[in-house]
Structures are given as structure tokens and as C-alpha cells.
């Protein structure tokens, strides 16, 4: 990113460094501002810091970590740690804010906007998936509870 773009950074709860590729430090010039705006609103609505485990991934890093060929991380997606969070609230707020890709892992929640990647356009509708059997069991239990039970 250029210094001009960094000077216009408008997401106070997230730094370019925490969203940059952990392999090369790169952050693309064409950032998904809609995703970042929603991420900032999510942070405000949950009222506590959100830890980004993974943000942007260059092609090399995506391959190293076993990401899919059409991984949203190659544009911009975030995996947020659920440690110390109310995972049900994170999920409910992510849906309410209009995130379209929600992946549920053992210890994280993935959020993206289902953007076009390498010529492939995923459906622009809410898509939810689990990363493992353990994650599915954990999240099924979390999501089956009434909000008032939490």
C-alpha cells in the first residue's frame, strides 16, 4: 500500500499490518472496503477487540497453508479468533451485518464478502460452512442455544 492510502486508513480498530500477508507483508492496493467497513462495525457491535488470525494471503502463502484455489483470502477475508469472545454474538452480528461467507472453525470464524477470485464468482448469498467435524459439533451446540441462554 502507498503512504497516501495508509494516511487515509479509516478502520481504527484494525491495522494494515494485522491484515497483511503473514508470508510477505503485502496488502493489496484494491482492498475490499466493504469488508473492512463491516469488520469495523462488527468490532463496535461486540464491544471488544477482535484478533485477526489471518487476513490477506499472497498466492504463495495461500498454497503453503493449504488454502483453496479460490480462497477469499487472496482478495481479503479474515479469520477471527473466538478465544475470549461470545461466538454466538460474533456469528449473529456477522449475519446481521451482511457478511456473505462465514466459515466456522474449532477456534475461529472466517468472514468474507464472496468476491470474484481468479475468474470464479461464488454465489453472492450467505454461505456458511464448517472446517472440521469438531468445529461442526462445537458450532452446532453454540448456534442451537437461544440467545437469551448465553
Backbone as CSV, one residue per row, in Angstrom:
resi,resn,N_x,N_y,N_z,CA_x,CA_y,CA_z,C_x,C_y,C_z
1,UNK,0.844,-1.181,0.000,0.000,0.000,0.000,0.884,1.238,0.000
2,UNK,0.418,2.250,-0.648,1.169,3.506,-0.679,0.961,4.264,0.628
3,UNK,1.858,5.215,0.899,1.733,6.015,2.119,0.469,6.864,2.079
4,UNK,0.042,7.280,0.879,-1.202,8.045,0.751,-2.382,7.197,1.222
5,UNK,-2.419,5.943,0.788,-3.504,5.053,1.198,-3.465,4.802,2.703
6,UNK,-2.264,4.644,3.260,-2.141,4.438,4.700,-2.588,5.670,5.474
7,UNK,-2.351,6.857,4.914,-2.786,8.086,5.572,-4.306,8.212,5.579
8,UNK,-4.969,7.535,4.649,-6.432,7.568,4.555,-7.081,6.340,5.189
9,UNK,-6.325,5.602,5.981,-6.840,4.392,6.635,-7.966,4.790,7.578
10,UNK,-9.149,4.206,7.407,-10.313,4.658,8.172,-10.903,3.590,9.098
11,UNK,-10.123,2.563,9.381,-10.604,1.478,10.229,-9.768,1.448,11.507
12,UNK,-10.156,2.232,12.510,-9.299,2.446,13.677,-9.010,1.209,14.526
13,UNK,-9.851,0.197,14.449,-9.642,-0.983,15.280,-8.810,-2.072,14.597
14,UNK,-8.364,-1.808,13.384,-7.578,-2.794,12.632,-6.428,-2.081,11.931
15,UNK,-5.257,-2.652,12.028,-4.089,-2.041,11.380,-3.797,-2.744,10.062
16,UNK,-3.183,-2.043,9.129,-2.783,-2.697,7.882,-1.856,-3.887,8.144
17,UNK,-1.014,-3.791,9.161,-0.073,-4.864,9.459,-0.773,-6.151,9.881
18,UNK,-1.853,-6.050,10.658,-2.520,-7.280,11.092,-3.345,-7.923,9.974
19,UNK,-3.671,-7.153,8.943,-4.424,-7.689,7.811,-3.518,-8.143,6.671
20,UNK,-2.250,-7.749,6.713,-1.299,-8.064,5.638,-0.928,-9.544,5.640
21,UNK,-0.413,-10.002,4.509,0.020,-11.385,4.349,1.138,-11.694,5.346
22,UNK,0.998,-12.795,6.063,1.996,-13.186,7.047,3.259,-13.733,6.386
23,UNK,3.200,-14.036,5.109,4.353,-14.558,4.372,5.241,-13.439,3.842
24,UNK,4.625,-12.438,3.204,5.414,-11.402,2.522,5.133,-9.988,3.028
25,UNK,4.132,-9.825,3.886,3.800,-8.498,4.404,2.992,-7.641,3.456
26,UNK,2.623,-8.194,2.309,1.887,-7.443,1.289,0.435,-7.244,1.698
27,UNK,-0.095,-6.107,1.301,-1.519,-5.811,1.415,-1.915,-5.204,0.081
28,UNK,-2.896,-5.752,-0.602,-3.210,-5.268,-1.948,-3.722,-3.831,-1.955
29,UNK,-3.528,-3.172,-3.099,-3.993,-1.792,-3.263,-5.514,-1.725,-3.363
30,UNK,-6.120,-2.752,-3.913,-7.572,-2.756,-4.121,-8.277,-3.477,-2.973
31,UNK,-8.072,-2.982,-1.769,-8.689,-3.583,-0.591,-10.206,-3.582,-0.691
32,UNK,-10.811,-4.581,-0.115,-12.262,-4.675,-0.054,-12.756,-3.754,1.066
33,UNK,-13.083,-2.515,0.705,-13.522,-1.540,1.698,-14.830,-1.953,2.355
34,UNK,-15.716,-2.612,1.615,-16.982,-3.056,2.195,-16.721,-4.050,3.321
35,UNK,-15.825,-5.009,3.094,-15.493,-5.977,4.137,-14.909,-5.252,5.351
36,UNK,-13.984,-4.327,5.112,-13.365,-3.610,6.224,-14.368,-2.740,6.976
37,UNK,-15.306,-2.120,6.262,-16.349,-1.332,6.927,-17.203,-2.233,7.816
38,UNK,-17.571,-3.387,7.300,-18.372,-4.334,8.083,-17.573,-4.873,9.273
39,UNK,-16.293,-5.106,9.075,-15.438,-5.588,10.150,-15.350,-4.550,11.275
40,UNK,-15.230,-3.297,10.910,-15.195,-2.222,11.904,-16.529,-2.163,12.658
41,UNK,-17.644,-2.298,11.942,-18.960,-2.307,12.600,-19.110,-3.520,13.527
42,UNK,-18.556,-4.661,13.096,-18.603,-5.857,13.941,-17.856,-5.595,15.241
43,UNK,-16.679,-5.007,15.133,-15.883,-4.688,16.330,-16.667,-3.764,17.260
44,UNK,-17.318,-2.769,16.697,-18.094,-1.832,17.511,-19.282,-2.533,18.165
45,UNK,-19.940,-3.427,17.436,-21.141,-4.062,17.981,-20.822,-5.099,19.057
46,UNK,-19.678,-5.785,18.969,-19.345,-6.752,20.029,-18.662,-6.072,21.219
47,UNK,-18.157,-4.855,21.001,-17.624,-4.070,22.106,-16.319,-4.566,22.699
48,UNK,-15.569,-5.348,21.946,-14.260,-5.808,22.433,-13.352,-6.062,21.249
49,UNK,-12.072,-6.083,21.514,-11.082,-6.281,20.451,-11.304,-7.621,19.737
50,UNK,-11.051,-7.617,18.444,-11.120,-8.831,17.633,-9.712,-9.138,17.138
51,UNK,-9.248,-10.367,17.374,-7.905,-10.745,16.943,-7.969,-11.418,15.571
52,UNK,-7.254,-10.842,14.616,-7.200,-11.376,13.256,-6.111,-12.454,13.199
53,UNK,-6.515,-13.695,12.974,-5.553,-14.791,12.794,-4.968,-14.766,11.394
54,UNK,-5.798,-14.426,10.421,-5.383,-14.419,9.021,-6.209,-13.390,8.278
55,UNK,-5.554,-12.629,7.416,-6.234,-11.638,6.587,-5.930,-11.940,5.129
56,UNK,-5.243,-11.015,4.474,-4.857,-11.212,3.083,-3.780,-12.299,3.000
57,UNK,-3.828,-13.095,1.933,-2.788,-14.086,1.654,-2.327,-13.947,0.206
58,UNK,-1.024,-13.814,0.023,-0.487,-13.877,-1.341,-0.663,-15.320,-1.831
59,UNK,-0.506,-15.524,-3.122,-0.701,-16.863,-3.694,0.226,-17.894,-3.063
60,UNK,1.472,-17.498,-2.803,2.430,-18.435,-2.208,1.972,-18.838,-0.809
61,UNK,1.607,-17.849,0.000,1.168,-18.145,1.366,-0.101,-18.991,1.358
62,UNK,-1.019,-18.673,0.468,-2.252,-19.447,0.382,-1.951,-20.912,0.065
63,UNK,-0.989,-21.148,-0.820,-0.599,-22.521,-1.161,0.056,-23.202,0.039
64,UNK,0.948,-22.490,0.724,1.664,-23.055,1.877,0.691,-23.513,2.965
65,UNK,-0.354,-22.714,3.225,-1.296,-23.065,4.298,-2.406,-24.007,3.829
66,UNK,-2.370,-24.404,2.566,-3.384,-25.329,2.056,-4.712,-24.684,1.748
67,UNK,-4.705,-23.366,1.479,-5.941,-22.665,1.132,-6.481,-23.130,-0.216
68,UNK,-7.765,-22.976,-0.409,-8.379,-23.414,-1.664,-7.907,-22.534,-2.825
69,UNK,-8.028,-23.052,-4.019,-7.610,-22.312,-5.214,-8.357,-20.983,-5.331
70,UNK,-9.598,-20.957,-4.876,-10.407,-19.748,-4.968,-10.618,-19.110,-3.587
71,UNK,-9.626,-19.235,-2.723,-9.714,-18.693,-1.370,-10.002,-17.202,-1.391
72,UNK,-10.958,-16.794,-0.597,-11.287,-15.377,-0.464,-10.143,-14.592,0.175
73,UNK,-9.248,-15.269,0.865,-8.089,-14.602,1.463,-7.186,-14.000,0.386
74,UNK,-7.262,-14.494,-0.850,-6.431,-13.950,-1.931,-6.923,-12.576,-2.378
75,UNK,-8.107,-12.189,-1.964,-8.621,-10.828,-2.141,-8.515,-10.162,-0.780
76,UNK,-9.418,-10.470,0.099,-9.315,-10.128,1.510,-10.457,-10.827,2.225
77,UNK,-10.089,-11.594,3.202,-11.027,-12.242,4.111,-10.343,-12.215,5.465
78,UNK,-11.091,-12.463,6.517,-10.476,-12.514,7.839,-10.909,-13.773,8.567
79,UNK,-9.954,-14.338,9.285,-10.239,-15.381,10.256,-10.025,-14.730,11.608
80,UNK,-11.075,-14.688,12.404,-11.021,-14.054,13.719,-11.016,-15.120,14.804
81,UNK,-10.143,-14.966,15.769,-10.111,-15.866,16.918,-11.403,-15.711,17.705
82,UNK,-11.946,-16.831,18.177,-13.130,-16.750,19.036,-12.738,-16.856,20.512
83,UNK,-11.434,-16.999,20.783,-10.966,-17.078,22.166,-11.315,-15.779,22.905
84,UNK,-12.001,-15.913,24.027,-12.386,-14.744,24.810,-13.577,-13.987,24.259
85,UNK,-14.225,-14.536,23.249,-15.376,-13.889,22.620,-16.652,-14.679,22.918
86,UNK,-17.775,-14.061,22.668,-19.056,-14.755,22.670,-19.272,-15.186,21.217
87,UNK,-18.982,-16.441,20.882,-19.035,-16.856,19.474,-20.428,-16.718,18.858
88,UNK,-21.457,-16.925,19.650,-22.826,-16.776,19.140,-23.067,-15.324,18.722
89,UNK,-22.614,-14.389,19.536,-22.781,-12.969,19.206,-21.986,-12.623,17.954
90,UNK,-20.748,-13.124,17.850,-19.948,-12.885,16.643,-20.693,-13.373,15.406
91,UNK,-21.211,-14.588,15.478,-21.937,-15.171,14.345,-23.185,-14.347,14.021
92,UNK,-24.004,-14.089,15.024,-25.256,-13.350,14.800,-24.988,-11.961,14.221
93,UNK,-23.996,-11.270,14.757,-23.673,-9.926,14.268,-23.114,-9.986,12.848
94,UNK,-22.292,-11.002,12.547,-21.746,-11.147,11.196,-22.868,-11.340,10.176
95,UNK,-23.846,-12.153,10.526,-25.002,-12.359,9.637,-25.785,-11.058,9.491
96,UNK,-26.049,-10.391,10.615,-26.834,-9.150,10.588,-26.131,-8.057,9.777
97,UNK,-24.808,-8.028,9.815,-24.055,-7.004,9.084,-23.919,-7.313,7.598
98,UNK,-24.276,-8.520,7.200,-24.268,-8.851,5.782,-23.003,-9.498,5.250
99,UNK,-22.160,-10.062,6.127,-21.058,-10.871,5.605,-21.681,-12.037,4.858
100,UNK,-21.114,-12.414,3.736,-21.718,-13.463,2.908,-21.046,-14.816,3.065
101,UNK,-19.754,-14.850,3.350,-19.043,-16.101,3.585,-18.706,-16.204,5.056
102,UNK,-19.239,-17.231,5.716,-18.968,-17.437,7.140,-18.526,-18.879,7.325
103,UNK,-17.252,-19.031,7.638,-16.696,-20.351,7.895,-16.491,-20.529,9.384
104,UNK,-16.877,-21.685,9.897,-16.843,-21.925,11.333,-15.807,-22.995,11.654
105,UNK,-14.753,-22.582,12.327,-13.669,-23.480,12.687,-13.656,-23.770,14.176
106,UNK,-12.760,-24.651,14.587,-12.669,-25.024,16.003,-12.424,-23.816,16.893
107,UNK,-11.580,-22.900,16.444,-11.172,-21.780,17.298,-11.288,-20.426,16.599
108,UNK,-11.959,-20.400,15.454,-12.051,-19.147,14.702,-13.338,-19.082,13.888
109,UNK,-13.629,-17.866,13.438,-14.722,-17.638,12.491,-14.128,-16.899,11.297
110,UNK,-14.406,-17.398,10.109,-13.934,-16.807,8.856,-15.051,-15.923,8.314
111,UNK,-14.682,-14.726,7.824,-15.667,-13.806,7.250,-15.166,-13.275,5.916
112,UNK,-16.041,-13.251,4.926,-15.693,-12.671,3.626,-16.949,-12.172,2.937
113,UNK,-16.746,-11.559,1.761,-17.863,-10.985,1.008,-18.145,-11.740,-0.291
114,UNK,-17.590,-12.950,-0.448,-17.824,-13.788,-1.628,-17.464,-13.034,-2.905
115,UNK,-16.246,-12.510,-2.961,-15.772,-11.764,-4.121,-15.236,-12.685,-5.213
116,UNK,-15.157,-12.143,-6.404,-14.627,-12.873,-7.553,-13.124,-13.107,-7.340
117,UNK,-12.692,-14.345,-7.504,-11.290,-14.727,-7.332,-10.855,-15.516,-8.562
118,UNK,-9.817,-15.036,-9.219,-9.246,-15.738,-10.380,-10.313,-16.158,-11.388
119,UNK,-11.262,-15.263,-11.646,-12.296,-15.528,-12.636,-13.506,-16.270,-12.106
120,UNK,-13.447,-16.779,-10.884,-14.572,-17.510,-10.305,-15.360,-16.600,-9.380
121,UNK,-16.661,-16.483,-9.624,-17.543,-15.683,-8.781,-18.434,-16.617,-7.968
122,UNK,-18.157,-16.751,-6.670,-19.066,-17.567,-5.853,-20.423,-16.890,-5.749
123,UNK,-21.450,-17.650,-5.436,-22.772,-17.043,-5.286,-22.750,-15.921,-4.259
124,UNK,-23.381,-14.803,-4.608,-23.440,-13.643,-3.715,-24.627,-13.806,-2.780
125,UNK,-24.552,-14.827,-1.955,-25.588,-15.078,-0.949,-24.902,-15.673,0.275
126,UNK,-25.565,-15.646,1.389,-24.987,-16.169,2.614,-24.611,-17.640,2.427
127,UNK,-23.348,-17.919,2.686,-22.819,-19.274,2.590,-22.093,-19.567,3.898
128,UNK,-22.528,-20.623,4.588,-21.938,-20.992,5.878,-21.400,-22.408,5.760
129,UNK,-20.206,-22.630,6.291,-19.597,-23.963,6.262,-18.791,-24.198,7.529
130,UNK,-18.457,-25.477,7.744,-17.625,-25.896,8.875,-16.298,-26.393,8.330
131,UNK,-15.228,-26.183,9.101,-13.913,-26.625,8.672,-13.573,-28.034,9.143
132,UNK,-14.277,-28.540,10.135,-13.963,-29.873,10.660,-15.184,-30.442,11.367
133,UNK,-15.129,-31.732,11.639,-16.208,-32.369,12.403,-16.285,-31.794,13.814
134,UNK,-15.108,-31.556,14.406,-15.078,-30.988,15.758,-15.673,-29.577,15.763
135,UNK,-15.305,-28.791,14.748,-15.850,-27.446,14.636,-17.354,-27.467,14.433
136,UNK,-17.822,-28.400,13.617,-19.263,-28.512,13.379,-19.996,-28.847,14.674
137,UNK,-19.443,-29.778,15.428,-20.070,-30.159,16.699,-20.113,-28.960,17.651
138,UNK,-19.001,-28.255,17.761,-18.914,-27.098,18.650,-19.904,-26.018,18.229
139,UNK,-19.885,-25.653,16.937,-20.746,-24.574,16.456,-22.214,-24.962,16.443
140,UNK,-22.530,-26.217,16.180,-23.925,-26.659,16.222,-24.480,-26.464,17.626
141,UNK,-23.667,-26.800,18.620,-24.073,-26.601,20.011,-24.259,-25.115,20.314
142,UNK,-23.312,-24.291,19.898,-23.382,-22.845,20.145,-24.617,-22.246,19.481
143,UNK,-24.840,-22.609,18.228,-25.928,-21.984,17.471,-27.304,-22.541,17.826
144,UNK,-27.351,-23.698,18.500,-28.648,-24.261,18.871,-29.185,-23.627,20.156
145,UNK,-28.315,-22.948,20.899,-28.739,-22.273,22.119,-29.508,-20.999,21.773
146,UNK,-30.499,-20.703,22.550,-31.221,-19.443,22.396,-30.306,-18.309,22.821
147,UNK,-30.385,-17.187,22.177,-29.554,-16.033,22.535,-29.697,-15.671,24.012
148,UNK,-30.881,-15.812,24.556,-31.100,-15.455,25.957,-30.418,-16.440,26.902
149,UNK,-30.070,-17.643,26.409,-29.392,-18.634,27.234,-27.921,-18.307,27.422
150,UNK,-27.384,-17.425,26.559,-25.944,-17.172,26.567,-25.553,-16.112,27.564
